[in-house]
Amino acid sequence: MSEPQADLSFVIPAYNEAGAVGPTVERLFAAFAAAGYRLEIVAVDNGSTDGTGEVLRQLQQRHPALRVHRVELNEGYG
């Protein structure tokens, strides 16, 4: 069975945000759920070297509506 369609999708770029990305994602999911909305988050790990990708993969186990995409080489915000 597939996930219900999200009411809203956010794209979050993350570069070396291991300490901040977890609480941010958790708060976003909680706030939108409390307001009655299904949220999808697409987190883009932009070549992080600090464990951001691992934090996102762990979060993905608790939040199936979290999609993680990794860009291997950080080329800035362009």
Biopython code that builds the backbone (N, CA, C, O; Angstrom):
import numpy as np
from Bio.PDB.StructureBuilder import StructureBuilder

atoms = [
    (1, "MET", "N", (0.837, -1.167, 0.000)),
    (1, "MET", "CA", (0.000, 0.000, 0.000)),
    (1, "MET", "C", (0.889, 1.239, 0.000)),
    (1, "MET", "O", (1.881, 1.285, 0.727)),
    (2, "SER", "N", (0.551, 2.235, -0.798)),
    (2, "SER", "CA", (1.387, 3.428, -0.907)),
    (2, "SER", "C", (0.996, 4.465, 0.144)),
    (2, "SER", "O", (-0.083, 4.424, 0.735)),
    (3, "GLU", "N", (1.923, 5.391, 0.342)),
    (3, "GLU", "CA", (1.695, 6.494, 1.278)),
    (3, "GLU", "C", (0.560, 7.385, 0.768)),
    (3, "GLU", "O", (0.422, 7.557, -0.443)),
    (4, "PRO", "N", (-0.248, 7.949, 1.653)),
    (4, "PRO", "CA", (-1.234, 8.932, 1.208)),
    (4, "PRO", "C", (-0.519, 10.152, 0.621)),
    (4, "PRO", "O", (0.581, 10.501, 1.050)),
    (5, "GLN", "N", (-1.136, 10.776, -0.334)),
    (5, "GLN", "CA", (-0.532, 11.934, -0.971)),
    (5, "GLN", "C", (-0.394, 13.088, 0.026)),
    (5, "GLN", "O", (-1.288, 13.348, 0.831)),
    (6, "ALA", "N", (0.736, 13.762, -0.052)),
    (6, "ALA", "CA", (1.000, 14.888, 0.845)),
    (6, "ALA", "C", (0.150, 16.091, 0.457)),
    (6, "ALA", "O", (-0.171, 16.293, -0.714)),
    (7, "ASP", "N", (-0.207, 16.882, 1.460)),
    (7, "ASP", "CA", (-0.895, 18.147, 1.209)),
    (7, "ASP", "C", (0.102, 19.229, 0.789)),
    (7, "ASP", "O", (-0.247, 20.173, 0.080)),
    (8, "LEU", "N", (1.336, 19.071, 1.237)),
    (8, "LEU", "CA", (2.351, 20.080, 1.002)),
    (8, "LEU", "C", (3.720, 19.407, 0.986)),
    (8, "LEU", "O", (3.965, 18.483, 1.762)),
    (9, "SER", "N", (4.613, 19.863, 0.108)),
    (9, "SER", "CA", (5.983, 19.351, 0.055)),
    (9, "SER", "C", (6.963, 20.493, 0.283)),
    (9, "SER", "O", (6.821, 21.576, -0.285)),
    (10, "PHE", "N", (7.955, 20.234, 1.119)),
    (10, "PHE", "CA", (9.051, 21.184, 1.350)),
    (10, "PHE", "C", (10.331, 20.573, 0.815)),
    (10, "PHE", "O", (10.543, 19.367, 0.938)),
    (11, "VAL", "N", (11.182, 21.391, 0.226)),
    (11, "VAL", "CA", (12.529, 20.978, -0.147)),
    (11, "VAL", "C", (13.474, 21.736, 0.771)),
    (11, "VAL", "O", (13.442, 22.964, 0.853)),
    (12, "ILE", "N", (14.316, 20.973, 1.460)),
    (12, "ILE", "CA", (15.243, 21.572, 2.424)),
    (12, "ILE", "C", (16.676, 21.242, 2.001)),
    (12, "ILE", "O", (17.074, 20.078, 2.044)),
    (13, "PRO", "N", (17.457, 22.247, 1.594)),
    (13, "PRO", "CA", (18.871, 21.984, 1.329)),
    (13, "PRO", "C", (19.624, 21.877, 2.644)),
    (13, "PRO", "O", (19.339, 22.613, 3.589)),
    (14, "ALA", "N", (20.575, 20.972, 2.706)),
    (14, "ALA", "CA", (21.338, 20.784, 3.944)),
    (14, "ALA", "C", (22.812, 20.564, 3.613)),
    (14, "ALA", "O", (23.168, 19.630, 2.894)),
    (15, "TYR", "N", (23.641, 21.418, 4.137)),
    (15, "TYR", "CA", (25.084, 21.259, 3.993)),
    (15, "TYR", "C", (25.712, 21.370, 5.376)),
    (15, "TYR", "O", (25.717, 22.440, 5.984)),
    (16, "ASN", "N", (26.235, 20.261, 5.859)),
    (16, "ASN", "CA", (26.859, 20.191, 7.180)),
    (16, "ASN", "C", (25.927, 20.722, 8.264)),
    (16, "ASN", "O", (26.277, 21.625, 9.024)),
    (17, "GLU", "N", (24.746, 20.145, 8.313)),
    (17, "GLU", "CA", (23.710, 20.536, 9.273)),
    (17, "GLU", "C", (23.336, 19.395, 10.216)),
    (17, "GLU", "O", (22.187, 19.307, 10.650)),
    (18, "ALA", "N", (24.284, 18.526, 10.536)),
    (18, "ALA", "CA", (23.985, 17.350, 11.357)),
    (18, "ALA", "C", (23.333, 17.716, 12.687)),
    (18, "ALA", "O", (22.463, 16.989, 13.166)),
    (19, "GLY", "N", (23.732, 18.810, 13.279)),
    (19, "GLY", "CA", (23.171, 19.206, 14.565)),
    (19, "GLY", "C", (21.805, 19.854, 14.483)),
    (19, "GLY", "O", (21.057, 19.842, 15.461)),
    (20, "ALA", "N", (21.466, 20.417, 13.343)),
    (20, "ALA", "CA", (20.215, 21.173, 13.216)),
    (20, "ALA", "C", (19.135, 20.457, 12.411)),
    (20, "ALA", "O", (17.947, 20.691, 12.629)),
    (21, "VAL", "N", (19.529, 19.596, 11.495)),
    (21, "VAL", "CA", (18.537, 19.030, 10.574)),
    (21, "VAL", "C", (17.544, 18.114, 11.290)),
    (21, "VAL", "O", (16.368, 18.097, 10.927)),
    (22, "GLY", "N", (17.977, 17.364, 12.283)),
    (22, "GLY", "CA", (17.070, 16.469, 13.008)),
    (22, "GLY", "C", (15.950, 17.210, 13.708)),
    (22, "GLY", "O", (14.779, 16.918, 13.464)),
    (23, "PRO", "N", (16.277, 18.169, 14.577)),
    (23, "PRO", "CA", (15.219, 18.920, 15.246)),
    (23, "PRO", "C", (14.325, 19.692, 14.273)),
    (23, "PRO", "O", (13.121, 19.812, 14.497)),
    (24, "THR", "N", (14.906, 20.207, 13.207)),
    (24, "THR", "CA", (14.115, 20.948, 12.227)),
    (24, "THR", "C", (13.080, 20.049, 11.565)),
    (24, "THR", "O", (11.907, 20.411, 11.474)),
    (25, "VAL", "N", (13.505, 18.890, 11.108)),
    (25, "VAL", "CA", (12.587, 17.950, 10.451)),
    (25, "VAL", "C", (11.507, 17.480, 11.435)),
    (25, "VAL", "O", (10.327, 17.431, 11.088)),
    (26, "GLU", "N", (11.908, 17.141, 12.640)),
    (26, "GLU", "CA", (10.938, 16.680, 13.643)),
    (26, "GLU", "C", (9.888, 17.756, 13.923)),
    (26, "GLU", "O", (8.695, 17.460, 13.987)),
    (27, "ARG", "N", (10.328, 18.992, 14.088)),
    (27, "ARG", "CA", (9.393, 20.093, 14.387)),
    (27, "ARG", "C", (8.448, 20.355, 13.225)),
    (27, "ARG", "O", (7.262, 20.612, 13.429)),
    (28, "LEU", "N", (8.968, 20.291, 12.019)),
    (28, "LEU", "CA", (8.101, 20.510, 10.851)),
    (28, "LEU", "C", (7.014, 19.440, 10.762)),
    (28, "LEU", "O", (5.838, 19.765, 10.594)),
    (29, "PHE", "N", (7.398, 18.172, 10.873)),
    (29, "PHE", "CA", (6.394, 17.103, 10.815)),
    (29, "PHE", "C", (5.369, 17.248, 11.933)),
    (29, "PHE", "O", (4.170, 17.090, 11.700)),
    (30, "ALA", "N", (5.831, 17.546, 13.141)),
    (30, "ALA", "CA", (4.909, 17.675, 14.277)),
    (30, "ALA", "C", (3.960, 18.855, 14.099)),
    (30, "ALA", "O", (2.763, 18.725, 14.354)),
    (31, "ALA", "N", (4.470, 19.992, 13.669)),
    (31, "ALA", "CA", (3.632, 21.185, 13.521)),
    (31, "ALA", "C", (2.570, 20.993, 12.448)),
    (31, "ALA", "O", (1.415, 21.372, 12.645)),
    (32, "PHE", "N", (2.948, 20.412, 11.320)),
    (32, "PHE", "CA", (1.969, 20.235, 10.249)),
    (32, "PHE", "C", (0.963, 19.146, 10.594)),
    (32, "PHE", "O", (-0.209, 19.258, 10.235)),
    (33, "ALA", "N", (1.396, 18.102, 11.280)),
    (33, "ALA", "CA", (0.451, 17.066, 11.716)),
    (33, "ALA", "C", (-0.553, 17.651, 12.703)),
    (33, "ALA", "O", (-1.745, 17.352, 12.629)),
    (34, "ALA", "N", (-0.079, 18.477, 13.621)),
    (34, "ALA", "CA", (-0.974, 19.106, 14.598)),
    (34, "ALA", "C", (-2.000, 20.014, 13.922)),
    (34, "ALA", "O", (-3.110, 20.186, 14.425)),
    (35, "ALA", "N", (-1.626, 20.588, 12.789)),
    (35, "ALA", "CA", (-2.533, 21.459, 12.046)),
    (35, "ALA", "C", (-3.417, 20.675, 11.073)),
    (35, "ALA", "O", (-4.266, 21.250, 10.392)),
    (36, "GLY", "N", (-3.207, 19.348, 11.015)),
    (36, "GLY", "CA", (-4.048, 18.502, 10.173)),
    (36, "GLY", "C", (-3.580, 18.361, 8.731)),
    (36, "GLY", "O", (-4.372, 18.019, 7.853)),
    (37, "TYR", "N", (-2.298, 18.622, 8.480)),
    (37, "TYR", "CA", (-1.764, 18.516, 7.125)),
    (37, "TYR", "C", (-0.761, 17.370, 7.022)),
    (37, "TYR", "O", (0.006, 17.113, 7.950)),
    (38, "ARG", "N", (-0.780, 16.691, 5.886)),
    (38, "ARG", "CA", (0.227, 15.669, 5.577)),
    (38, "ARG", "C", (1.379, 16.361, 4.852)),
    (38, "ARG", "O", (1.192, 16.952, 3.788)),
    (39, "LEU", "N", (2.547, 16.281, 5.429)),
    (39, "LEU", "CA", (3.727, 16.964, 4.901)),
    (39, "LEU", "C", (4.693, 15.956, 4.306)),
    (39, "LEU", "O", (4.905, 14.881, 4.868)),
    (40, "GLU", "N", (5.272, 16.303, 3.175)),
    (40, "GLU", "CA", (6.394, 15.571, 2.600)),
    (40, "GLU", "C", (7.587, 16.513, 2.651)),
    (40, "GLU", "O", (7.473, 17.687, 2.299)),
    (41, "ILE", "N", (8.722, 16.002, 3.088)),
    (41, "ILE", "CA", (9.952, 16.786, 3.087)),
    (41, "ILE", "C", (10.960, 16.083, 2.182)),
    (41, "ILE", "O", (11.225, 14.890, 2.330)),
    (42, "VAL", "N", (11.510, 16.843, 1.249)),
    (42, "VAL", "CA", (12.603, 16.359, 0.412)),
    (42, "VAL", "C", (13.850, 17.060, 0.921)),
    (42, "VAL", "O", (14.023, 18.262, 0.720)),
    (43, "ALA", "N", (14.715, 16.307, 1.580)),
    (43, "ALA", "CA", (15.950, 16.864, 2.129)),
    (43, "ALA", "C", (17.083, 16.558, 1.163)),
    (43, "ALA", "O", (17.314, 15.403, 0.806)),
    (44, "VAL", "N", (17.778, 17.592, 0.747)),
    (44, "VAL", "CA", (18.891, 17.440, -0.182)),
    (44, "VAL", "C", (20.193, 17.636, 0.583)),
    (44, "VAL", "O", (20.537, 18.749, 0.981)),
    (45, "ASP", "N", (20.906, 16.537, 0.780)),
    (45, "ASP", "CA", (22.212, 16.574, 1.442)),
    (45, "ASP", "C", (23.221, 16.994, 0.377)),
    (45, "ASP", "O", (23.566, 16.213, -0.510)),
    (46, "ASN", "N", (23.682, 18.225, 0.475)),
    (46, "ASN", "CA", (24.511, 18.823, -0.555)),
    (46, "ASN", "C", (26.002, 18.608, -0.289)),
    (46, "ASN", "O", (26.752, 19.563, -0.085)),
    (47, "GLY", "N", (26.421, 17.337, -0.295)),
    (47, "GLY", "CA", (27.833, 17.016, -0.134)),
    (47, "GLY", "C", (28.368, 17.173, 1.270)),
    (47, "GLY", "O", (29.560, 17.421, 1.451)),
    (48, "SER", "N", (27.518, 17.033, 2.263)),
    (48, "SER", "CA", (27.937, 17.204, 3.660)),
    (48, "SER", "C", (29.033, 16.229, 4.049)),
    (48, "SER", "O", (29.103, 15.111, 3.538)),
    (49, "THR", "N", (29.889, 16.670, 4.965)),
    (49, "THR", "CA", (30.974, 15.822, 5.469)),
    (49, "THR", "C", (30.875, 15.613, 6.968)),
    (49, "THR", "O", (31.789, 15.049, 7.569)),
    (50, "ASP", "N", (29.785, 16.055, 7.591)),
    (50, "ASP", "CA", (29.664, 16.018, 9.048)),
    (50, "ASP", "C", (28.650, 15.006, 9.577)),
    (50, "ASP", "O", (28.343, 15.029, 10.769)),
    (51, "GLY", "N", (28.129, 14.133, 8.746)),
    (51, "GLY", "CA", (27.157, 13.154, 9.214)),
    (51, "GLY", "C", (25.711, 13.544, 8.965)),
    (51, "GLY", "O", (24.802, 12.857, 9.431)),
    (52, "THR", "N", (25.478, 14.629, 8.244)),
    (52, "THR", "CA", (24.116, 15.048, 7.934)),
    (52, "THR", "C", (23.340, 13.937, 7.241)),
    (52, "THR", "O", (22.175, 13.704, 7.564)),
    (53, "GLY", "N", (23.960, 13.260, 6.309)),
    (53, "GLY", "CA", (23.302, 12.177, 5.571)),
    (53, "GLY", "C", (22.845, 11.054, 6.485)),
    (53, "GLY", "O", (21.747, 10.525, 6.314)),
    (54, "GLU", "N", (23.665, 10.687, 7.445)),
    (54, "GLU", "CA", (23.306, 9.619, 8.384)),
    (54, "GLU", "C", (22.134, 10.054, 9.261)),
    (54, "GLU", "O", (21.225, 9.263, 9.515)),
    (55, "VAL", "N", (22.149, 11.287, 9.717)),
    (55, "VAL", "CA", (21.029, 11.803, 10.515)),
    (55, "VAL", "C", (19.744, 11.714, 9.697)),
    (55, "VAL", "O", (18.713, 11.280, 10.209)),
    (56, "LEU", "N", (19.800, 12.120, 8.439)),
    (56, "LEU", "CA", (18.616, 12.070, 7.578)),
    (56, "LEU", "C", (18.139, 10.634, 7.361)),
    (56, "LEU", "O", (16.935, 10.374, 7.379)),
    (57, "ARG", "N", (19.057, 9.713, 7.159)),
    (57, "ARG", "CA", (18.661, 8.298, 6.971)),
    (57, "ARG", "C", (17.989, 7.742, 8.223)),
    (57, "ARG", "O", (17.042, 6.963, 8.115)),
    (58, "GLN", "N", (18.458, 8.123, 9.401)),
    (58, "GLN", "CA", (17.823, 7.681, 10.642)),
    (58, "GLN", "C", (16.421, 8.274, 10.781)),
    (58, "GLN", "O", (15.490, 7.586, 11.199)),
    (59, "LEU", "N", (16.278, 9.538, 10.434)),
    (59, "LEU", "CA", (14.968, 10.185, 10.478)),
    (59, "LEU", "C", (13.988, 9.532, 9.511)),
    (59, "LEU", "O", (12.794, 9.433, 9.794)),
    (60, "GLN", "N", (14.493, 9.097, 8.388)),
    (60, "GLN", "CA", (13.656, 8.472, 7.366)),
    (60, "GLN", "C", (12.985, 7.204, 7.893)),
    (60, "GLN", "O", (11.895, 6.854, 7.440)),
    (61, "GLN", "N", (13.606, 6.526, 8.824)),
    (61, "GLN", "CA", (13.010, 5.323, 9.409)),
    (61, "GLN", "C", (11.766, 5.664, 10.217)),
    (61, "GLN", "O", (10.832, 4.862, 10.267)),
    (62, "ARG", "N", (11.729, 6.829, 10.849)),
    (62, "ARG", "CA", (10.575, 7.261, 11.638)),
    (62, "ARG", "C", (9.553, 8.043, 10.824)),
    (62, "ARG", "O", (8.378, 8.111, 11.183)),
    (63, "HIS", "N", (10.011, 8.629, 9.729)),
    (63, "HIS", "CA", (9.144, 9.486, 8.917)),
    (63, "HIS", "C", (9.185, 9.026, 7.458)),
    (63, "HIS", "O", (10.042, 9.471, 6.696)),
    (64, "PRO", "N", (8.273, 8.145, 7.066)),
    (64, "PRO", "CA", (8.269, 7.657, 5.678)),
    (64, "PRO", "C", (8.054, 8.767, 4.650)),
    (64, "PRO", "O", (8.388, 8.582, 3.479)),
    (65, "ALA", "N", (7.511, 9.902, 5.051)),
    (65, "ALA", "CA", (7.293, 11.003, 4.117)),
    (65, "ALA", "C", (8.526, 11.896, 3.977)),
    (65, "ALA", "O", (8.455, 12.963, 3.368)),
    (66, "LEU", "N", (9.648, 11.463, 4.535)),
    (66, "LEU", "CA", (10.914, 12.163, 4.349)),
    (66, "LEU", "C", (11.653, 11.488, 3.205)),
    (66, "LEU", "O", (11.960, 10.298, 3.271)),
    (67, "ARG", "N", (11.934, 12.244, 2.168)),
    (67, "ARG", "CA", (12.709, 11.759, 1.030)),
    (67, "ARG", "C", (14.096, 12.375, 1.131)),
    (67, "ARG", "O", (14.229, 13.576, 1.368)),
    (68, "VAL", "N", (15.117, 11.568, 0.956)),
    (68, "VAL", "CA", (16.490, 12.056, 1.068)),
    (68, "VAL", "C", (17.192, 11.891, -0.269)),
    (68, "VAL", "O", (17.186, 10.816, -0.868)),
    (69, "HIS", "N", (17.788, 12.965, -0.716)),
    (69, "HIS", "CA", (18.577, 12.947, -1.954)),
    (69, "HIS", "C", (19.968, 13.459, -1.611)),
    (69, "HIS", "O", (20.112, 14.472, -0.926)),
    (70, "ARG", "N", (20.985, 12.762, -2.086)),
    (70, "ARG", "CA", (22.363, 13.175, -1.801)),
    (70, "ARG", "C", (23.036, 13.657, -3.075)),
    (70, "ARG", "O", (23.018, 12.975, -4.100)),
    (71, "VAL", "N", (23.627, 14.838, -2.997)),
    (71, "VAL", "CA", (24.488, 15.369, -4.047)),
    (71, "VAL", "C", (25.908, 15.146, -3.539)),
    (71, "VAL", "O", (26.296, 15.705, -2.513)),
    (72, "GLU", "N", (26.674, 14.343, -4.243)),
    (72, "GLU", "CA", (28.002, 13.955, -3.738)),
    (72, "GLU", "C", (28.970, 15.124, -3.609)),
    (72, "GLU", "O", (29.723, 15.192, -2.638)),
    (73, "LEU", "N", (28.965, 16.037, -4.562)),
    (73, "LEU", "CA", (29.912, 17.138, -4.548)),
    (73, "LEU", "C", (29.178, 18.455, -4.385)),
    (73, "LEU", "O", (28.357, 18.824, -5.225)),
    (74, "ASN", "N", (29.471, 19.159, -3.311)),
    (74, "ASN", "CA", (28.830, 20.455, -3.064)),
    (74, "ASN", "C", (29.370, 21.451, -4.076)),
    (74, "ASN", "O", (30.568, 21.725, -4.130)),
    (75, "GLU", "N", (28.453, 21.986, -4.876)),
    (75, "GLU", "CA", (28.838, 22.986, -5.871)),
    (75, "GLU", "C", (28.155, 24.323, -5.587)),
    (75, "GLU", "O", (28.000, 25.140, -6.494)),
    (76, "GLY", "N", (27.752, 24.551, -4.353)),
    (76, "GLY", "CA", (27.108, 25.799, -3.971)),
    (76, "GLY", "C", (25.620, 25.743, -4.153)),
    (76, "GLY", "O", (25.049, 24.667, -4.330)),
    (77, "TYR", "N", (24.981, 26.897, -4.110)),
    (77, "TYR", "CA", (23.523, 26.978, -4.166)),
    (77, "TYR", "C", (22.986, 27.219, -5.564)),
    (77, "TYR", "O", (21.828, 27.619, -5.685)),
    (78, "GLY", "N", (23.721, 27.010, -6.592)),
    (78, "GLY", "CA", (23.249, 27.317, -7.954)),
    (78, "GLY", "C", (22.381, 26.341, -8.502)),
    (78, "GLY", "O", (21.923, 26.489, -9.634)),
]
sb = StructureBuilder()
sb.init_structure("model")
sb.init_model(0)
sb.init_chain("A")
sb.init_seg("    ")
for serial, (resi, resn, name, xyz) in enumerate(atoms, 1):
    if name == "N":
        sb.init_residue(resn, " ", resi, " ")
    sb.init_atom(name, np.array(xyz, "f"), 0.0, 1.0, " ", f" {name:<3s}", serial, name[0])
structure = sb.get_structure()
